[in-house]
Amino acid sequence: MPSRSGASIAENIRCPAPKATPPPAHTRLETLLPLLAGLAKTGILILSALTILLILEVNVWPLVTGLGVFGLAIGLGSQTLVKDLVSGLFFLLNDAFRLGEYIETSGAKGTVEKISARAVTLRHSRGALATVPYGQIGKIQNYSRDW
């Protein structure tokens, strides 16, 4: 009678690995929709507030100009934030990972639990939770794709 490990090796030899299939499109939507919804809600909220101020006959143009100058100062002062946002945009556009996939970055590995505008949250198989800013991700290995 063959040993248990010998039987499992023989089963693996007889059964070829399944062909790689592309991940379903709905997982990409589940990844991108929360980010787009948050962006849309923020835009609608800002436009609604400005519209209400205009209805109340408040001159909003100095406010808009001041926010523009404030945004410029924030942009110059927070280069890492801009780097994280731009890197995250390119990771998502390249479809490097999706929610529920097991990935390894230069600093952590685990299942993608949350994708935000600035960072990705990974749950390690032992339970540890790591939040990795996109700007610190140099390389991604995706163990869930084409497997």
C-alpha positions in Angstrom: 0.0 0.0 0.0 1.5 3.4 -1.0 2.1 6.0 1.6 -0.2 9.0 2.0 2.4 11.4 0.5 3.1 9.0 -2.4 -0.6 8.8 -3.2 -1.0 12.6 -3.2 2.1 13.0 -5.5 0.6 10.5 -7.9 -2.7 12.4 -7.9 -0.9 15.6 -8.7 0.9 14.0 -11.6 -2.2 12.6 -13.1 -4.2 15.8 -12.8 -2.8 18.7 -14.8 -3.0 22.2 -13.5 -6.1 24.1 -14.7 -5.5 26.6 -17.5 -5.1 30.2 -16.5 -8.4 32.1 -16.8 -8.6 35.8 -16.5 -10.3 37.0 -13.3 -14.0 38.0 -13.6 -14.7 41.6 -14.5 -17.0 42.0 -11.5 -14.0 41.8 -9.1 -12.4 44.8 -10.8 -15.7 46.7 -10.4 -15.8 45.8 -6.7 -12.4 47.3 -6.4 -12.9 50.5 -8.3 -16.5 51.4 -7.4 -16.0 52.3 -3.8 -13.2 54.7 -4.7 -15.2 56.3 -7.5 -18.3 56.5 -5.3 -16.3 58.3 -2.6 -14.9 60.7 -5.2 -18.4 61.4 -6.6 -19.9 62.0 -3.2 -17.2 64.4 -2.3 -17.6 66.3 -5.5 -21.4 66.5 -5.1 -21.1 67.7 -1.5 -18.7 70.5 -2.5 -20.8 71.6 -5.4 -23.9 71.5 -3.3 -22.3 73.6 -0.6 -21.2 76.2 -3.1 -24.7 76.2 -4.7 -26.4 76.8 -1.4 -24.0 79.7 -0.6 -24.7 81.2 -4.1 -28.5 80.9 -3.4 -27.9 82.7 -0.1 -26.2 85.4 -2.1 -22.8 84.8 -0.6 -19.9 85.7 -2.8 -18.1 82.4 -3.1 -15.3 83.4 -5.5 -12.9 84.6 -2.8 -13.6 81.3 -1.1 -12.8 79.3 -4.3 -9.6 81.4 -4.8 -8.5 80.8 -1.2 -9.1 77.1 -1.5 -7.1 77.1 -4.7 -4.1 78.8 -3.0 -4.5 76.5 0.0 -4.6 73.4 -2.3 -1.4 74.6 -4.0 0.4 75.0 -0.6 -0.8 71.6 0.5 0.3 70.1 -2.8 3.8 71.5 -2.5 4.1 70.5 1.1 2.9 66.9 0.8 4.8 65.3 -2.0 4.5 61.9 -0.4 0.7 62.2 -0.5 0.8 63.1 -4.1 3.2 60.2 -4.8 0.9 57.8 -3.0 -2.2 59.0 -4.9 -0.5 58.9 -8.3 1.1 55.5 -7.7 -2.2 54.1 -6.5 -4.0 55.4 -9.6 -1.5 53.6 -11.8 -1.7 50.4 -9.8 -5.5 50.4 -10.2 -5.4 51.3 -13.9 -2.9 48.6 -14.5 -5.2 46.1 -12.6 -2.2 44.9 -10.5 -4.5 43.6 -7.8 -8.1 43.4 -6.7 -10.0 42.9 -3.5 -9.6 39.4 -2.1 -6.4 38.6 -4.0 -3.3 37.4 -2.2 -0.3 39.7 -3.0 3.2 40.3 -1.8 4.7 43.8 -1.8 8.2 44.9 -0.9 7.1 45.3 2.7 4.2 42.9 3.4 2.1 40.1 2.0 -1.5 39.0 2.5 -5.0 39.2 1.2 -6.2 42.5 -0.1 -8.9 43.6 2.4 -9.3 47.3 1.6 -8.2 49.6 -1.2 -8.2 53.3 -0.5 -7.0 56.4 -2.4 -3.7 56.4 -0.6 -2.9 52.8 0.6 -3.8 49.2 0.4 -4.6 47.1 3.5 -3.4 43.5 3.6 -4.3 40.7 6.0 -1.5 38.2 6.5 -2.5 34.5 6.8 -1.5 34.7 10.5 -3.9 37.5 11.1 -1.6 40.6 11.1 -3.0 43.6 9.3 -0.6 45.8 7.2 -1.5 49.1 5.6 1.0 49.9 2.8 1.0 53.3 1.1 1.2 53.0 -2.7 4.3 55.1 -2.8 6.2 52.5 -0.9 5.2 49.6 -3.1 8.0 49.0 -5.5 7.0 45.5 -6.8 3.9 43.4 -6.5 3.7 39.7 -6.8 0.1 38.5 -7.2 -0.4 34.9 -6.2 -4.1 34.8 -7.1 -3.7 35.5 -10.8 -3.1 33.0 -13.6 -2.9 30.2 -11.1 
